[in-house]
Each structure stands twice: as C-alpha cells, then as structure tokens.
Amino acid sequence: MQAAPPRRVRNASGDFHPSDTGGASELSREIRAARARLRELCNVVVGVYGPNNRAAFSFLKITGGMERLCQDLQAQVSQDYRGQDVDDLYL
C-alpha cells in the first residue's frame, strides 16, 4: 500500500503563510485533523498490544508531543493576533 502524498497547506493566494488569519485557520484544521488521527491510531495500537508494548509507548509519546505542539501553537497565535478571536484555534 502506497502512502498518500502530503497535502500542502495554502491560503487563497496559493501560498501558505501562518502570519495571516486564513493561513493560521487552515493550519489549525490540518493540525487538529492530524492530532485526531494520531489519537485514533494510538487507541488501536494500545488496544491491540497493551500500554506496555514499545509501539504503544511510542504512540503515547507522539500523541503527547502533538498535544504540546497544539498548546504551543495556540500560545503563539494568541500572541500574534491579540484582540482577535483565536481562542481554541488549535485546542
């Protein structure tokens, strides 16, 4: 089975730029979708192999890292767009 090609995140002009709200919104959708998919895959691996399995442990680490990334991105977007409604963009 061949992996799907990565999707490119772009704004309306065709270029991705997270410093505009459109780019940040699109990036947040992609990040939230990836986070949800990682959680699903983690649940499957942990359910099949148990939490003490090395692969399950790695998935748990990855999902924890993704959660931290989302928190960091949310903090950054809140700082970049002070006064704008960006609450829970990445959370």
Biopython code that builds the backbone (N, CA, C, O; Angstrom):
import numpy as np
from Bio.PDB.StructureBuilder import StructureBuilder

atoms = [
    (1, "MET", "N", (0.845, -1.175, 0.000)),
    (1, "MET", "CA", (0.000, 0.000, 0.000)),
    (1, "MET", "C", (0.887, 1.233, 0.000)),
    (1, "MET", "O", (1.775, 1.364, 0.842)),
    (2, "GLN", "N", (0.653, 2.120, -0.924)),
    (2, "GLN", "CA", (1.468, 3.320, -1.065)),
    (2, "GLN", "C", (0.852, 4.457, -0.259)),
    (2, "GLN", "O", (-0.363, 4.651, -0.268)),
    (3, "ALA", "N", (1.701, 5.204, 0.433)),
    (3, "ALA", "CA", (1.221, 6.325, 1.241)),
    (3, "ALA", "C", (0.720, 7.439, 0.340)),
    (3, "ALA", "O", (1.248, 7.663, -0.749)),
    (4, "ALA", "N", (-0.297, 8.126, 0.807)),
    (4, "ALA", "CA", (-0.831, 9.258, 0.067)),
    (4, "ALA", "C", (0.181, 10.394, 0.097)),
    (4, "ALA", "O", (0.888, 10.567, 1.090)),
    (5, "PRO", "N", (0.257, 11.167, -0.974)),
    (5, "PRO", "CA", (1.191, 12.303, -0.965)),
    (5, "PRO", "C", (0.757, 13.317, 0.082)),
    (5, "PRO", "O", (-0.439, 13.465, 0.333)),
    (6, "PRO", "N", (1.700, 14.016, 0.697)),
    (6, "PRO", "CA", (1.326, 15.003, 1.710)),
    (6, "PRO", "C", (0.539, 16.142, 1.097)),
    (6, "PRO", "O", (0.809, 16.571, -0.025)),
    (7, "ARG", "N", (-0.426, 16.620, 1.839)),
    (7, "ARG", "CA", (-1.214, 17.756, 1.369)),
    (7, "ARG", "C", (-0.459, 19.029, 1.700)),
    (7, "ARG", "O", (0.187, 19.128, 2.743)),
    (8, "ARG", "N", (-0.545, 19.978, 0.826)),
    (8, "ARG", "CA", (0.113, 21.268, 1.047)),
    (8, "ARG", "C", (-0.910, 22.226, 1.625)),
    (8, "ARG", "O", (-2.032, 22.319, 1.128)),
    (9, "VAL", "N", (-0.536, 22.922, 2.650)),
    (9, "VAL", "CA", (-1.405, 23.906, 3.274)),
    (9, "VAL", "C", (-1.186, 25.239, 2.571)),
    (9, "VAL", "O", (-0.069, 25.755, 2.533)),
    (10, "ARG", "N", (-2.250, 25.786, 2.022)),
    (10, "ARG", "CA", (-2.123, 27.034, 1.256)),
    (10, "ARG", "C", (-3.257, 27.981, 1.619)),
    (10, "ARG", "O", (-4.337, 27.549, 2.023)),
    (11, "ASN", "N", (-3.004, 29.267, 1.472)),
    (11, "ASN", "CA", (-4.061, 30.245, 1.642)),
    (11, "ASN", "C", (-4.689, 30.552, 0.287)),
    (11, "ASN", "O", (-4.368, 29.891, -0.701)),
    (12, "ALA", "N", (-5.569, 31.534, 0.222)),
    (12, "ALA", "CA", (-6.306, 31.810, -1.014)),
    (12, "ALA", "C", (-5.393, 32.204, -2.174)),
    (12, "ALA", "O", (-5.723, 31.934, -3.329)),
    (13, "SER", "N", (-4.262, 32.831, -1.895)),
    (13, "SER", "CA", (-3.365, 33.233, -2.973)),
    (13, "SER", "C", (-2.487, 32.083, -3.456)),
    (13, "SER", "O", (-1.736, 32.232, -4.420)),
    (14, "GLY", "N", (-2.583, 30.936, -2.784)),
    (14, "GLY", "CA", (-1.801, 29.779, -3.190)),
    (14, "GLY", "C", (-0.549, 29.567, -2.376)),
    (14, "GLY", "O", (0.109, 28.535, -2.509)),
    (15, "ASP", "N", (-0.210, 30.519, -1.542)),
    (15, "ASP", "CA", (0.975, 30.391, -0.702)),
    (15, "ASP", "C", (0.562, 30.299, 0.751)),
    (15, "ASP", "O", (-0.287, 31.060, 1.214)),
    (16, "PHE", "N", (1.157, 29.373, 1.461)),
    (16, "PHE", "CA", (0.865, 29.253, 2.881)),
    (16, "PHE", "C", (1.641, 30.312, 3.639)),
    (16, "PHE", "O", (2.843, 30.487, 3.435)),
    (17, "HIS", "N", (0.954, 31.003, 4.501)),
    (17, "HIS", "CA", (1.617, 31.983, 5.350)),
    (17, "HIS", "C", (0.866, 32.040, 6.679)),
    (17, "HIS", "O", (-0.226, 32.605, 6.745)),
    (18, "PRO", "N", (1.443, 31.456, 7.749)),
    (18, "PRO", "CA", (0.714, 31.391, 9.009)),
    (18, "PRO", "C", (0.546, 32.739, 9.693)),
    (18, "PRO", "O", (-0.136, 32.826, 10.715)),
    (19, "SER", "N", (1.158, 33.805, 9.149)),
    (19, "SER", "CA", (1.023, 35.100, 9.801)),
    (19, "SER", "C", (-0.279, 35.807, 9.436)),
    (19, "SER", "O", (-0.568, 36.877, 9.972)),
    (20, "ASP", "N", (-1.068, 35.231, 8.536)),
    (20, "ASP", "CA", (-2.397, 35.798, 8.313)),
    (20, "ASP", "C", (-3.429, 34.837, 8.889)),
    (20, "ASP", "O", (-3.174, 33.641, 9.025)),
    (21, "THR", "N", (-4.593, 35.374, 9.225)),
    (21, "THR", "CA", (-5.591, 34.546, 9.908)),
    (21, "THR", "C", (-6.086, 33.401, 9.038)),
    (21, "THR", "O", (-6.422, 32.339, 9.562)),
    (22, "GLY", "N", (-6.139, 33.586, 7.735)),
    (22, "GLY", "CA", (-6.549, 32.498, 6.848)),
    (22, "GLY", "C", (-5.561, 31.349, 6.895)),
    (22, "GLY", "O", (-5.961, 30.187, 6.965)),
    (23, "GLY", "N", (-4.273, 31.664, 6.858)),
    (23, "GLY", "CA", (-3.239, 30.634, 6.937)),
    (23, "GLY", "C", (-3.251, 29.932, 8.280)),
    (23, "GLY", "O", (-3.093, 28.714, 8.357)),
    (24, "ALA", "N", (-3.440, 30.709, 9.344)),
    (24, "ALA", "CA", (-3.494, 30.118, 10.685)),
    (24, "ALA", "C", (-4.714, 29.204, 10.818)),
    (24, "ALA", "O", (-4.622, 28.140, 11.430)),
    (25, "SER", "N", (-5.838, 29.601, 10.260)),
    (25, "SER", "CA", (-7.050, 28.776, 10.332)),
    (25, "SER", "C", (-6.874, 27.469, 9.566)),
    (25, "SER", "O", (-7.272, 26.400, 10.030)),
    (26, "GLU", "N", (-6.275, 27.576, 8.392)),
    (26, "GLU", "CA", (-6.065, 26.369, 7.590)),
    (26, "GLU", "C", (-5.061, 25.438, 8.266)),
    (26, "GLU", "O", (-5.264, 24.224, 8.307)),
    (27, "LEU", "N", (-3.987, 26.005, 8.792)),
    (27, "LEU", "CA", (-3.007, 25.202, 9.508)),
    (27, "LEU", "C", (-3.650, 24.535, 10.721)),
    (27, "LEU", "O", (-3.382, 23.366, 11.001)),
    (28, "SER", "N", (-4.486, 25.260, 11.431)),
    (28, "SER", "CA", (-5.129, 24.679, 12.616)),
    (28, "SER", "C", (-6.038, 23.510, 12.241)),
    (28, "SER", "O", (-6.093, 22.516, 12.965)),
    (29, "ARG", "N", (-6.749, 23.615, 11.122)),
    (29, "ARG", "CA", (-7.594, 22.494, 10.672)),
    (29, "ARG", "C", (-6.740, 21.263, 10.375)),
    (29, "ARG", "O", (-7.091, 20.146, 10.758)),
    (30, "GLU", "N", (-5.630, 21.476, 9.697)),
    (30, "GLU", "CA", (-4.738, 20.360, 9.358)),
    (30, "GLU", "C", (-4.135, 19.732, 10.623)),
    (30, "GLU", "O", (-4.068, 18.508, 10.742)),
    (31, "ILE", "N", (-3.703, 20.568, 11.553)),
    (31, "ILE", "CA", (-3.111, 20.077, 12.797)),
    (31, "ILE", "C", (-4.150, 19.322, 13.622)),
    (31, "ILE", "O", (-3.853, 18.251, 14.153)),
    (32, "ARG", "N", (-5.350, 19.859, 13.735)),
    (32, "ARG", "CA", (-6.400, 19.168, 14.511)),
    (32, "ARG", "C", (-6.755, 17.832, 13.879)),
    (32, "ARG", "O", (-6.976, 16.854, 14.594)),
    (33, "ALA", "N", (-6.814, 17.771, 12.555)),
    (33, "ALA", "CA", (-7.112, 16.505, 11.872)),
    (33, "ALA", "C", (-5.996, 15.488, 12.119)),
    (33, "ALA", "O", (-6.265, 14.312, 12.369)),
    (34, "ALA", "N", (-4.755, 15.943, 12.048)),
    (34, "ALA", "CA", (-3.620, 15.044, 12.303)),
    (34, "ALA", "C", (-3.640, 14.559, 13.746)),
    (34, "ALA", "O", (-3.387, 13.385, 14.016)),
    (35, "ARG", "N", (-3.941, 15.462, 14.669)),
    (35, "ARG", "CA", (-3.998, 15.082, 16.091)),
    (35, "ARG", "C", (-5.092, 14.051, 16.328)),
    (35, "ARG", "O", (-4.883, 13.082, 17.057)),
    (36, "ALA", "N", (-6.253, 14.250, 15.723)),
    (36, "ALA", "CA", (-7.353, 13.294, 15.886)),
    (36, "ALA", "C", (-6.980, 11.927, 15.306)),
    (36, "ALA", "O", (-7.277, 10.894, 15.906)),
    (37, "ARG", "N", (-6.339, 11.923, 14.159)),
    (37, "ARG", "CA", (-5.938, 10.650, 13.523)),
    (37, "ARG", "C", (-4.886, 9.940, 14.363)),
    (37, "ARG", "O", (-4.948, 8.721, 14.521)),
    (38, "LEU", "N", (-3.922, 10.677, 14.903)),
    (38, "LEU", "CA", (-2.915, 10.062, 15.771)),
    (38, "LEU", "C", (-3.558, 9.442, 17.003)),
    (38, "LEU", "O", (-3.175, 8.352, 17.429)),
    (39, "ARG", "N", (-4.539, 10.141, 17.578)),
    (39, "ARG", "CA", (-5.248, 9.574, 18.740)),
    (39, "ARG", "C", (-5.945, 8.272, 18.371)),
    (39, "ARG", "O", (-5.883, 7.297, 19.119)),
    (40, "GLU", "N", (-6.610, 8.254, 17.219)),
    (40, "GLU", "CA", (-7.298, 7.032, 16.775)),
    (40, "GLU", "C", (-6.310, 5.881, 16.620)),
    (40, "GLU", "O", (-6.545, 4.779, 17.116)),
    (41, "LEU", "N", (-5.205, 6.144, 15.929)),
    (41, "LEU", "CA", (-4.196, 5.102, 15.717)),
    (41, "LEU", "C", (-3.580, 4.647, 17.035)),
    (41, "LEU", "O", (-3.328, 3.458, 17.229)),
    (42, "CYS", "N", (-3.343, 5.578, 17.923)),
    (42, "CYS", "CA", (-2.806, 5.238, 19.241)),
    (42, "CYS", "C", (-3.768, 4.318, 19.983)),
    (42, "CYS", "O", (-3.348, 3.320, 20.569)),
    (43, "ASN", "N", (-5.045, 4.649, 19.961)),
    (43, "ASN", "CA", (-6.038, 3.812, 20.638)),
    (43, "ASN", "C", (-6.064, 2.404, 20.074)),
    (43, "ASN", "O", (-6.219, 1.438, 20.821)),
    (44, "VAL", "N", (-5.916, 2.281, 18.771)),
    (44, "VAL", "CA", (-5.893, 0.952, 18.147)),
    (44, "VAL", "C", (-4.676, 0.166, 18.618)),
    (44, "VAL", "O", (-4.804, -0.981, 19.046)),
    (45, "VAL", "N", (-3.501, 0.776, 18.541)),
    (45, "VAL", "CA", (-2.263, 0.073, 18.910)),
    (45, "VAL", "C", (-2.267, -0.287, 20.392)),
    (45, "VAL", "O", (-1.905, -1.404, 20.761)),
    (46, "VAL", "N", (-2.672, 0.650, 21.238)),
    (46, "VAL", "CA", (-2.730, 0.363, 22.674)),
    (46, "VAL", "C", (-3.768, -0.725, 22.953)),
    (46, "VAL", "O", (-3.551, -1.595, 23.797)),
    (47, "GLY", "N", (-4.892, -0.671, 22.244)),
    (47, "GLY", "CA", (-5.924, -1.697, 22.433)),
    (47, "GLY", "C", (-5.475, -3.077, 22.000)),
    (47, "GLY", "O", (-5.839, -4.070, 22.631)),
    (48, "VAL", "N", (-4.698, -3.160, 20.943)),
    (48, "VAL", "CA", (-4.246, -4.450, 20.426)),
    (48, "VAL", "C", (-3.074, -4.998, 21.237)),
    (48, "VAL", "O", (-3.068, -6.169, 21.615)),
    (49, "TYR", "N", (-2.094, -4.154, 21.499)),
    (49, "TYR", "CA", (-0.845, -4.624, 22.110)),
    (49, "TYR", "C", (-0.710, -4.321, 23.592)),
    (49, "TYR", "O", (0.181, -4.858, 24.251)),
    (50, "GLY", "N", (-1.577, -3.470, 24.128)),
    (50, "GLY", "CA", (-1.481, -3.087, 25.526)),
    (50, "GLY", "C", (-0.559, -1.896, 25.708)),
    (50, "GLY", "O", (0.277, -1.613, 24.851)),
    (51, "PRO", "N", (-0.711, -1.198, 26.829)),
    (51, "PRO", "CA", (0.046, 0.033, 27.048)),
    (51, "PRO", "C", (1.537, -0.190, 27.316)),
    (51, "PRO", "O", (2.317, 0.760, 27.235)),
    (52, "ASN", "N", (1.948, -1.408, 27.631)),
    (52, "ASN", "CA", (3.351, -1.667, 27.944)),
    (52, "ASN", "C", (4.172, -2.099, 26.736)),
    (52, "ASN", "O", (5.366, -2.372, 26.864)),
    (53, "ASN", "N", (3.546, -2.163, 25.573)),
    (53, "ASN", "CA", (4.234, -2.508, 24.341)),
    (53, "ASN", "C", (5.053, -1.317, 23.853)),
    (53, "ASN", "O", (4.662, -0.168, 24.055)),
    (54, "ARG", "N", (6.187, -1.589, 23.213)),
    (54, "ARG", "CA", (7.061, -0.494, 22.743)),
    (54, "ARG", "C", (6.382, 0.392, 21.711)),
    (54, "ARG", "O", (6.518, 1.614, 21.753)),
    (55, "ALA", "N", (5.653, -0.219, 20.786)),
    (55, "ALA", "CA", (4.951, 0.578, 19.775)),
    (55, "ALA", "C", (3.871, 1.439, 20.434)),
    (55, "ALA", "O", (3.699, 2.603, 20.072)),
    (56, "ALA", "N", (3.156, 0.879, 21.386)),
    (56, "ALA", "CA", (2.129, 1.634, 22.101)),
    (56, "ALA", "C", (2.767, 2.788, 22.870)),
    (56, "ALA", "O", (2.242, 3.901, 22.878)),
    (57, "PHE", "N", (3.889, 2.521, 23.509)),
    (57, "PHE", "CA", (4.608, 3.557, 24.241)),
    (57, "PHE", "C", (4.999, 4.695, 23.303)),
    (57, "PHE", "O", (4.854, 5.868, 23.650)),
    (58, "SER", "N", (5.494, 4.351, 22.120)),
    (58, "SER", "CA", (5.885, 5.373, 21.147)),
    (58, "SER", "C", (4.687, 6.193, 20.686)),
    (58, "SER", "O", (4.783, 7.412, 20.544)),
    (59, "PHE", "N", (3.563, 5.527, 20.453)),
    (59, "PHE", "CA", (2.358, 6.262, 20.068)),
    (59, "PHE", "C", (1.924, 7.206, 21.175)),
    (59, "PHE", "O", (1.521, 8.337, 20.900)),
    (60, "LEU", "N", (2.000, 6.763, 22.412)),
    (60, "LEU", "CA", (1.627, 7.625, 23.538)),
    (60, "LEU", "C", (2.547, 8.843, 23.614)),
    (60, "LEU", "O", (2.094, 9.947, 23.915)),
    (61, "LYS", "N", (3.824, 8.645, 23.344)),
    (61, "LYS", "CA", (4.772, 9.760, 23.332)),
    (61, "LYS", "C", (4.444, 10.732, 22.188)),
    (61, "LYS", "O", (4.481, 11.949, 22.372)),
    (62, "ILE", "N", (4.128, 10.193, 21.025)),
    (62, "ILE", "CA", (3.809, 11.034, 19.871)),
    (62, "ILE", "C", (2.542, 11.850, 20.133)),
    (62, "ILE", "O", (2.502, 13.045, 19.841)),
    (63, "THR", "N", (1.523, 11.215, 20.676)),
    (63, "THR", "CA", (0.280, 11.952, 20.936)),
    (63, "THR", "C", (0.500, 13.017, 22.004)),
    (63, "THR", "O", (-0.085, 14.097, 21.926)),
    (64, "GLY", "N", (1.330, 12.729, 22.994)),
    (64, "GLY", "CA", (1.667, 13.738, 23.992)),
    (64, "GLY", "C", (2.419, 14.906, 23.370)),
    (64, "GLY", "O", (2.170, 16.063, 23.708)),
    (65, "GLY", "N", (3.334, 14.603, 22.465)),
    (65, "GLY", "CA", (4.068, 15.651, 21.758)),
    (65, "GLY", "C", (3.156, 16.502, 20.895)),
    (65, "GLY", "O", (3.332, 17.717, 20.809)),
    (66, "MET", "N", (2.186, 15.871, 20.259)),
    (66, "MET", "CA", (1.236, 16.608, 19.425)),
    (66, "MET", "C", (0.382, 17.538, 20.296)),
    (66, "MET", "O", (0.077, 18.661, 19.894)),
    (67, "GLU", "N", (0.001, 17.069, 21.479)),
    (67, "GLU", "CA", (-0.760, 17.921, 22.401)),
    (67, "GLU", "C", (0.067, 19.144, 22.795)),
    (67, "GLU", "O", (-0.445, 20.264, 22.815)),
    (68, "ARG", "N", (1.338, 18.928, 23.105)),
    (68, "ARG", "CA", (2.216, 20.050, 23.461)),
    (68, "ARG", "C", (2.385, 21.006, 22.277)),
    (68, "ARG", "O", (2.388, 22.223, 22.461)),
    (69, "LEU", "N", (2.523, 20.469, 21.079)),
    (69, "LEU", "CA", (2.628, 21.307, 19.887)),
    (69, "LEU", "C", (1.389, 22.183, 19.737)),
    (69, "LEU", "O", (1.500, 23.376, 19.455)),
    (70, "CYS", "N", (0.218, 21.601, 19.922)),
    (70, "CYS", "CA", (-1.025, 22.367, 19.794)),
    (70, "CYS", "C", (-1.097, 23.472, 20.845)),
    (70, "CYS", "O", (-1.542, 24.580, 20.546)),
    (71, "GLN", "N", (-0.669, 23.185, 22.063)),
    (71, "GLN", "CA", (-0.649, 24.210, 23.105)),
    (71, "GLN", "C", (0.319, 25.335, 22.740)),
    (71, "GLN", "O", (0.010, 26.512, 22.923)),
    (72, "ASP", "N", (1.492, 24.965, 22.222)),
    (72, "ASP", "CA", (2.475, 25.973, 21.810)),
    (72, "ASP", "C", (1.963, 26.815, 20.647)),
    (72, "ASP", "O", (2.135, 28.033, 20.635)),
    (73, "LEU", "N", (1.335, 26.168, 19.673)),
    (73, "LEU", "CA", (0.777, 26.910, 18.542)),
    (73, "LEU", "C", (-0.339, 27.839, 18.996)),
    (73, "LEU", "O", (-0.449, 28.963, 18.505)),
    (74, "GLN", "N", (-1.168, 27.379, 19.930)),
    (74, "GLN", "CA", (-2.240, 28.223, 20.447)),
    (74, "GLN", "C", (-1.667, 29.431, 21.172)),
    (74, "GLN", "O", (-2.161, 30.547, 21.009)),
    (75, "ALA", "N", (-0.640, 29.218, 21.961)),
    (75, "ALA", "CA", (0.002, 30.344, 22.655)),
    (75, "ALA", "C", (0.575, 31.332, 21.649)),
    (75, "ALA", "O", (0.470, 32.544, 21.837)),
    (76, "GLN", "N", (1.177, 30.821, 20.586)),
    (76, "GLN", "CA", (1.766, 31.699, 19.573)),
    (76, "GLN", "C", (0.705, 32.492, 18.823)),
    (76, "GLN", "O", (0.852, 33.699, 18.628)),
    (77, "VAL", "N", (-0.355, 31.825, 18.404)),
    (77, "VAL", "CA", (-1.402, 32.520, 17.646)),
    (77, "VAL", "C", (-2.112, 33.536, 18.541)),
    (77, "VAL", "O", (-2.529, 34.591, 18.063)),
    (78, "SER", "N", (-2.252, 33.232, 19.826)),
    (78, "SER", "CA", (-2.861, 34.193, 20.752)),
    (78, "SER", "C", (-1.991, 35.433, 20.884)),
    (78, "SER", "O", (-2.501, 36.548, 21.001)),
    (79, "GLN", "N", (-0.694, 35.240, 20.865)),
    (79, "GLN", "CA", (0.233, 36.369, 20.932)),
    (79, "GLN", "C", (0.251, 37.150, 19.613)),
    (79, "GLN", "O", (0.268, 38.381, 19.619)),
    (80, "ASP", "N", (0.247, 36.440, 18.499)),
    (80, "ASP", "CA", (0.301, 37.087, 17.181)),
    (80, "ASP", "C", (-0.958, 37.876, 16.853)),
    (80, "ASP", "O", (-0.885, 38.907, 16.185)),
    (81, "TYR", "N", (-2.112, 37.405, 17.315)),
    (81, "TYR", "CA", (-3.392, 38.013, 16.961)),
    (81, "TYR", "C", (-4.118, 38.545, 18.186)),
    (81, "TYR", "O", (-5.304, 38.275, 18.372)),
    (82, "ARG", "N", (-3.424, 39.291, 19.014)),
    (82, "ARG", "CA", (-4.046, 39.879, 20.214)),
    (82, "ARG", "C", (-5.259, 40.692, 19.815)),
    (82, "ARG", "O", (-5.227, 41.451, 18.846)),
    (83, "GLY", "N", (-6.330, 40.523, 20.578)),
    (83, "GLY", "CA", (-7.559, 41.262, 20.310)),
    (83, "GLY", "C", (-8.465, 40.617, 19.279)),
    (83, "GLY", "O", (-9.591, 41.073, 19.078)),
    (84, "GLN", "N", (-7.996, 39.564, 18.619)),
    (84, "GLN", "CA", (-8.830, 38.864, 17.637)),
    (84, "GLN", "C", (-9.324, 37.560, 18.253)),
    (84, "GLN", "O", (-8.729, 37.043, 19.199)),
    (85, "ASP", "N", (-10.399, 37.045, 17.718)),
    (85, "ASP", "CA", (-10.995, 35.824, 18.252)),
    (85, "ASP", "C", (-10.247, 34.599, 17.714)),
    (85, "ASP", "O", (-10.595, 34.060, 16.663)),
    (86, "VAL", "N", (-9.229, 34.175, 18.438)),
    (86, "VAL", "CA", (-8.456, 32.988, 18.041)),
    (86, "VAL", "C", (-8.456, 31.944, 19.160)),
    (86, "VAL", "O", (-7.666, 31.001, 19.136)),
    (87, "ASP", "N", (-9.352, 32.121, 20.146)),
    (87, "ASP", "CA", (-9.438, 31.156, 21.244)),
    (87, "ASP", "C", (-9.745, 29.772, 20.698)),
    (87, "ASP", "O", (-10.615, 29.605, 19.843)),
    (88, "ASP", "N", (-9.032, 28.802, 21.193)),
    (88, "ASP", "CA", (-9.242, 27.395, 20.840)),
    (88, "ASP", "C", (-9.036, 27.100, 19.359)),
    (88, "ASP", "O", (-9.637, 26.166, 18.828)),
    (89, "LEU", "N", (-8.201, 27.877, 18.688)),
    (89, "LEU", "CA", (-7.923, 27.618, 17.278)),
    (89, "LEU", "C", (-7.208, 26.279, 17.110)),
    (89, "LEU", "O", (-7.491, 25.543, 16.164)),
    (90, "TYR", "N", (-6.293, 25.957, 18.011)),
    (90, "TYR", "CA", (-5.535, 24.711, 17.928)),
    (90, "TYR", "C", (-5.928, 23.696, 18.996)),
    (90, "TYR", "O", (-5.422, 22.574, 19.000)),
    (91, "LEU", "N", (-6.822, 24.079, 19.896)),
    (91, "LEU", "CA", (-7.175, 23.168, 21.000)),
    (91, "LEU", "C", (-8.512, 22.514, 20.813)),
    (91, "LEU", "O", (-8.938, 21.727, 21.658)),
]
sb = StructureBuilder()
sb.init_structure("model")
sb.init_model(0)
sb.init_chain("A")
sb.init_seg("    ")
for serial, (resi, resn, name, xyz) in enumerate(atoms, 1):
    if name == "N":
        sb.init_residue(resn, " ", resi, " ")
    sb.init_atom(name, np.array(xyz, "f"), 0.0, 1.0, " ", f" {name:<3s}", serial, name[0])
structure = sb.get_structure()
